[in-house]
Amino acid sequence: MKSILSILVLVIASVSYTSCNQSTAQSSLPAAKTVTPEGLSWYAIDDLDAMKNLEGKKVLVDMYTSWCGWCKVMDKKTFTDPKVVEYLNDNFVLVKFNAEQKEPVTFQGETYEWIRAGRKGVNKLAMKMMSGRLAYPTMVYLDENLNVIKASAGYKKPDQLLADLQVL
């Protein structure tokens, strides 16, 4: 009985060690702020400056507001689609950014403040990333060096978002 228990403990320890090492080897990104039930890992905009290695992935910044109905529909319908989830996980680092947040944001060494503009004010970084066009939701795509590739405003169905993503 003692030997069976010892073997069981060794097997469990071995499996735990192996799975920990595999998850560490798979990603050098920090832990995400939010992980959806579908498996999308969302970071905060402030996390980008601390990331030293984006693992060759581009960045998708989901610009949203708390009052935006289409933003919520996108969360429920587009960002839960299995094909979208798989493509995003394989190719992008995901960031949620409340464009109206009043807390200052530091990005690429510069601090961006909230200002009175639009419906309820806006963070200057959101305004910069969207080239002054305040529309929600807006998907802002960044390259591996965190430079804006493009901003795409409006609700996207899963197939529309996939089409946008695949041409980047």
N, C-alpha and C positions, 0 to 999 in steps of 0.2 A: 504494500500500500504506500509506504514511504517513497519507494522508487518511482511509482507511478505519479505521485504528487510532484516529485522533483523533476521528472521529465516534463510534466505539464507546465510547471513554472518556467523551465528552460524554453519550451516551445513558445509560450506567450511572450517571454522577454525577447526572443529572437524575432518574432513577428512585429512586435512594437518597435524594435530597433530598426528593422528593415523599412517599415512604413514611414518612420520619422525621417530616415535618410533619403528615401525616395522623394518625399514631399519637399525637402530642403533642396534637393538637386533639381527639381522641376522648376522652381521659381526663386529668383533672388529679389522679387518685389516684396515690400513690407506688407503686413497684414492689412486688408481692406477695412474701411470704416463700416461698410455694409455689404453683406452677401445675401443675394436674393435666394428664395427657395429653388429657383431654376439654376442657380450656380453662377450668376454674374457678380463679380467683385467690383464694387463701386468705391472709389477713393474721393476724398475731399480735394478741392482745388489747392489747398495749402500743402497737400502731400506731394505734389509734383516737384517742388523745389528740392525736397529731400531725396527723391528717387535718383540714384546714380546710374542705374541700368534699367532701361525700359525693355530689355531683352529683344531689341530690334522691332518693337511694336510701335505703331502710331498711337495717338491718344484721341479718344472721342470725349468731348466735353458736352454733357447734356445740360444746356442752359434752360432752367425752369424757374417758375415762381410758385409761391404757395397757392395762389388763386387761379392758376392756369388749368382749366379743365382738360384741354387737349394734351397737356403734359401728363396728367394722370391717366388718360386713356392710353397714351404711349407706354407708360409704365405697365399697365395691365394687359395690353394686347400685343404691342410690338416687342417689348423687352422680355416677354415670356415665350415668344415663339421659339421652338427648339432650333430651327435653322439659324435664326438671328443670334441666339445664345451661343451656339457652337462657333459661328464665324467671329463674333466679338471676342470670345475667350481665346481663340487661336491667334487673332491679329491685332487686338487693341488693348490698351490700358484705359479703363473707364473712369470718368470723373463726373460727379454730380455737382453742379454749381448753381445755387440759388442766386440768380442775377441781382436780386434786390436785397441781399444780405447786408446788414449795416455794419458788421464787424469788418475791420480792415483785412485785406488779403495781401500776403507777400508772394510775389511770383517773379522769378528770375531776378531776384535782388531788389525789386522795386515794390513799394507798398502802395496799394490801391484802396482808396476810401470810397464810402458811399456818398452820392450826391443827389440832390433833388433833380429828377428828370423822369420822363415817362409817367407811368400810372402811379407808382408809389416810390419813386427813387430807384437808383441803380448803382451798383458797384462799378467804379471806373474801369476795372479790368473786364467786366462783362461787356461794357460799352465798347472798349477797345477791340476785344475779340470778335464782336459782332459788327465791327466797322460803323458803330453808331446807329445801326438799324435794330431797334428794340422790338423783337418779335419772339413769342414763346409758343411752343418749344423751338429752340434752335440747336442744331448739332454743329459744334465747332470741331474741326479736325486739325490736329497738330501733328507735325512730323516728329521724328525721334529727338530732335533738338528743341522741341517745344515751340516751333514757329507755326503760325497759323497757315494751314494749307487752304482751307475754305470754310465758310459758314453756310449752313443749309437750313433755312427757316421753314417752319411749318410741321404739322403732324405728318408722320410717315407710317404707312402700313408696313408690315414686315417685308413684303417684296420690294417696296419702294426704298426702304432703308438698306436692304441688301444690295440693291442696284447702286445706291450711292456709295456704299462701303467698298464694293468690288472695283470701282474705277479709281480709287485713291492709290 
